[in-house]
Amino acid sequence: MEIFGLGIVAGCYFLGNLVGRVLGQLIGIGGNVGGVGVGMLFLVLYAAWREKKGGMNQRTAGGIKFLSAIYIPVIVAMAGKQNVVAAIDGGFTALLAGALATLAGLMFVPMIARMGDTSVHFNEE
């Protein structure tokens, strides 16, 4: 059943890329606009739907967790590389916008960390 979980992630990714390409065509850009993000949104919506229907098989969920453990870091790295290349080609303004967005994100990390539940403890073996 782990294969079924991997298939769910692949299907969501495929549908997300399809929607991203259609969005790109609609707004006049020749490429994919947010396909990976839309695919992840589909995956979240599917998981929420399955939860309402009585949950997901543990082995299927294990397949989704396995692929998400390796999939998300790879996709983020690929998207980051594309953004850097586009920013360098875009000039100073694009580089400045990227740097400011990164700094703003880093400033929010402490605030988000304080919002977490401090009563959660990890196993101390």
C-alpha positions as a Python dict, from the first residue, in 0.01 Angstrom:
ca = {
    (1, 'M'): (0, 0, 0),
    (2, 'E'): (301, 235, 25),
    (3, 'I'): (295, 242, -354),
    (4, 'F'): (-63, 373, -336),
    (5, 'G'): (55, 663, -120),
    (6, 'L'): (334, 740, -366),
    (7, 'G'): (78, 728, -647),
    (8, 'I'): (-144, 977, -464),
    (9, 'V'): (145, 1224, -435),
    (10, 'A'): (237, 1170, -802),
    (11, 'G'): (-123, 1226, -910),
    (12, 'C'): (-150, 1546, -708),
    (13, 'Y'): (180, 1667, -854),
    (14, 'F'): (62, 1589, -1208),
    (15, 'L'): (-270, 1770, -1158),
    (16, 'G'): (-94, 2065, -995),
    (17, 'N'): (145, 2099, -1288),
    (18, 'L'): (-147, 2081, -1530),
    (19, 'V'): (-330, 2358, -1344),
    (20, 'G'): (-5, 2560, -1323),
    (21, 'R'): (49, 2538, -1698),
    (22, 'V'): (-311, 2638, -1769),
    (23, 'L'): (-276, 2935, -1530),
    (24, 'G'): (46, 3032, -1705),
    (25, 'Q'): (-126, 3026, -2044),
    (26, 'L'): (-423, 3227, -1911),
    (27, 'I'): (-206, 3510, -1781),
    (28, 'G'): (23, 3509, -2084),
    (29, 'I'): (331, 3341, -1938),
    (30, 'G'): (463, 3047, -2133),
    (31, 'G'): (558, 2849, -1822),
    (32, 'N'): (415, 2684, -1516),
    (33, 'V'): (273, 2918, -1250),
    (34, 'G'): (265, 2759, -906),
    (35, 'G'): (214, 2401, -1021),
    (36, 'V'): (405, 2242, -734),
    (37, 'G'): (219, 2454, -478),
    (38, 'V'): (-116, 2366, -634),
    (39, 'G'): (-16, 1999, -629),
    (40, 'M'): (67, 2020, -258),
    (41, 'L'): (-266, 2195, -200),
    (42, 'F'): (-440, 1905, -378),
    (43, 'L'): (-253, 1663, -151),
    (44, 'V'): (-359, 1851, 163),
    (45, 'L'): (-720, 1863, 43),
    (46, 'Y'): (-714, 1491, -39),
    (47, 'A'): (-574, 1404, 304),
    (48, 'A'): (-838, 1619, 475),
    (49, 'W'): (-1112, 1454, 268),
    (50, 'R'): (-982, 1106, 357),
    (51, 'E'): (-970, 1205, 724),
    (52, 'K'): (-1338, 1298, 713),
    (53, 'K'): (-1418, 969, 540),
    (54, 'G'): (-1261, 767, 820),
    (55, 'G'): (-889, 811, 786),
    (56, 'M'): (-619, 673, 568),
    (57, 'N'): (-453, 334, 580),
    (58, 'Q'): (-131, 354, 786),
    (59, 'R'): (78, 206, 506),
    (60, 'T'): (-66, 449, 251),
    (61, 'A'): (7, 739, 486),
    (62, 'G'): (358, 598, 527),
    (63, 'G'): (410, 614, 151),
    (64, 'I'): (299, 976, 145),
    (65, 'K'): (526, 1062, 439),
    (66, 'F'): (822, 887, 276),
    (67, 'L'): (791, 1077, -49),
    (68, 'S'): (720, 1408, 122),
    (69, 'A'): (1037, 1365, 326),
    (70, 'I'): (1245, 1360, 8),
    (71, 'Y'): (1014, 1545, -231),
    (72, 'I'): (963, 1877, -58),
    (73, 'P'): (1334, 1957, 2),
    (74, 'V'): (1420, 1870, -359),
    (75, 'I'): (1137, 2083, -501),
    (76, 'V'): (1223, 2376, -274),
    (77, 'A'): (1587, 2357, -384),
    (78, 'M'): (1488, 2344, -750),
    (79, 'A'): (1249, 2638, -714),
    (80, 'G'): (1512, 2833, -519),
    (81, 'K'): (1766, 2782, -795),
    (82, 'Q'): (1518, 2899, -1058),
    (83, 'N'): (1435, 3207, -851),
    (84, 'V'): (1802, 3299, -812),
    (85, 'V'): (1867, 3261, -1186),
    (86, 'A'): (1560, 3472, -1266),
    (87, 'A'): (1662, 3734, -1011),
    (88, 'I'): (2012, 3766, -1154),
    (89, 'D'): (1867, 3800, -1504),
    (90, 'G'): (1608, 4049, -1374),
    (91, 'G'): (1864, 4292, -1238),
    (92, 'F'): (1908, 4484, -916),
    (93, 'T'): (1540, 4536, -839),
    (94, 'A'): (1466, 4164, -850),
    (95, 'L'): (1769, 4090, -629),
    (96, 'L'): (1661, 4358, -380),
    (97, 'A'): (1304, 4223, -368),
    (98, 'G'): (1435, 3871, -305),
    (99, 'A'): (1673, 3986, -33),
    (100, 'L'): (1402, 4186, 144),
    (101, 'A'): (1156, 3896, 128),
    (102, 'T'): (1419, 3661, 271),
    (103, 'L'): (1503, 3900, 555),
    (104, 'A'): (1134, 3949, 635),
    (105, 'G'): (1087, 3572, 648),
    (106, 'L'): (1384, 3531, 880),
    (107, 'M'): (1248, 3799, 1113),
    (108, 'F'): (919, 3607, 1146),
    (109, 'V'): (1085, 3280, 1256),
    (110, 'P'): (1117, 3378, 1627),
    (111, 'M'): (759, 3503, 1635),
    (112, 'I'): (625, 3183, 1481),
    (113, 'A'): (839, 2973, 1715),
    (114, 'R'): (686, 3148, 2019),
    (115, 'M'): (338, 3065, 1892),
    (116, 'G'): (406, 2690, 1924),
    (117, 'D'): (293, 2466, 2208),
    (118, 'T'): (570, 2468, 2469),
    (119, 'S'): (422, 2173, 2660),
    (120, 'V'): (525, 1925, 2390),
    (121, 'H'): (829, 1720, 2494),
    (122, 'F'): (1030, 1479, 2285),
    (123, 'N'): (1138, 1141, 2411),
    (124, 'E'): (1442, 1189, 2629),
    (125, 'E'): (1619, 855, 2621),
}
